[in-house]
Amino acid sequence: MKIYVVVSFSEDGMENVYVGDDHEKVQSLNPEDFENSDALFVEIWEDGEKTDEYRVGSYAEDDEPEN
């Protein structure tokens, strides 16, 4: 079974905002869903080992246009 760990990152640090097996719920989450969240980081665990990870959303500095 896959377990999803969703971590919210902000200027103040990081916080687990979801831990569970509902893939559809994880796919529906956005940084805007959480107060002061700059980005979400998803870890996928299976059989006690982390098998994948990815970021959802972007940090403010990533949104600035490059010249």
KETORVO-782585 format. One record per residue (C-alpha): residue number from 1; residue in three letters; x, y, z. Coordinates in steps of 0.05 Angstrom, whole numbers, plus 5000, padded with zeros to 4 digits. Example, Ala and Ser with C-alpha at 12.3 -4.5 7.8 and 13.67 -1.06 7.14 Angstrom:
2
{node 1; ALA; {5246; 4910; 5156}}
{node 2; SER; {5273; 4979; 5143}}
This chain:
67
{node 1; MET; {5000; 5000; 5000}}
{node 2; LYS; {5025; 5070; 4984}}
{node 3; ILE; {5026; 5123; 5038}}
{node 4; TYR; {5029; 5196; 5019}}
{node 5; VAL; {5062; 5248; 5064}}
{node 6; VAL; {5046; 5320; 5045}}
{node 7; VAL; {5091; 5373; 5077}}
{node 8; SER; {5075; 5447; 5074}}
{node 9; PHE; {5134; 5495; 5069}}
{node 10; SER; {5132; 5568; 5091}}
{node 11; GLU; {5180; 5621; 5116}}
{node 12; ASP; {5167; 5595; 5187}}
{node 13; GLY; {5187; 5523; 5171}}
{node 14; MET; {5151; 5460; 5150}}
{node 15; GLU; {5091; 5421; 5174}}
{node 16; ASN; {5059; 5355; 5156}}
{node 17; VAL; {4990; 5372; 5130}}
{node 18; TYR; {4967; 5303; 5106}}
{node 19; VAL; {4989; 5231; 5117}}
{node 20; GLY; {4946; 5177; 5087}}
{node 21; ASP; {4931; 5132; 5027}}
{node 22; ASP; {4881; 5175; 4989}}
{node 23; HIS; {4916; 5190; 4923}}
{node 24; GLU; {4857; 5232; 4897}}
{node 25; LYS; {4860; 5277; 4959}}
{node 26; VAL; {4935; 5287; 4950}}
{node 27; GLN; {4925; 5306; 4877}}
{node 28; SER; {4872; 5358; 4896}}
{node 29; LEU; {4916; 5395; 4947}}
{node 30; ASN; {4948; 5462; 4931}}
{node 31; PRO; {4992; 5508; 4972}}
{node 32; GLU; {4935; 5558; 4974}}
{node 33; ASP; {4895; 5507; 5015}}
{node 34; PHE; {4940; 5520; 5076}}
{node 35; GLU; {4954; 5585; 5113}}
{node 36; ASN; {5021; 5616; 5095}}
{node 37; SER; {5042; 5557; 5052}}
{node 38; ASP; {5093; 5572; 4998}}
{node 39; ALA; {5096; 5502; 4969}}
{node 40; LEU; {5076; 5430; 4983}}
{node 41; PHE; {5123; 5372; 4980}}
{node 42; VAL; {5096; 5301; 4970}}
{node 43; GLU; {5133; 5239; 4992}}
{node 44; ILE; {5107; 5171; 4970}}
{node 45; TRP; {5124; 5112; 5015}}
{node 46; GLU; {5113; 5039; 5000}}
{node 47; ASP; {5132; 4979; 5043}}
{node 48; GLY; {5170; 5025; 5091}}
{node 49; GLU; {5213; 5058; 5038}}
{node 50; LYS; {5207; 5125; 5004}}
{node 51; THR; {5196; 5110; 4930}}
{node 52; ASP; {5183; 5180; 4901}}
{node 53; GLU; {5177; 5253; 4919}}
{node 54; TYR; {5155; 5317; 4883}}
{node 55; ARG; {5138; 5389; 4896}}
{node 56; VAL; {5069; 5420; 4885}}
{node 57; GLY; {5066; 5496; 4874}}
{node 58; SER; {5124; 5543; 4875}}
{node 59; TYR; {5162; 5589; 4922}}
{node 60; ALA; {5152; 5664; 4913}}
{node 61; GLU; {5222; 5674; 4884}}
{node 62; ASP; {5207; 5622; 4830}}
{node 63; ASP; {5149; 5665; 4806}}
{node 64; GLU; {5192; 5726; 4790}}
{node 65; PRO; {5206; 5737; 4716}}
{node 66; GLU; {5278; 5731; 4694}}
{node 67; ASN; {5309; 5787; 4654}}
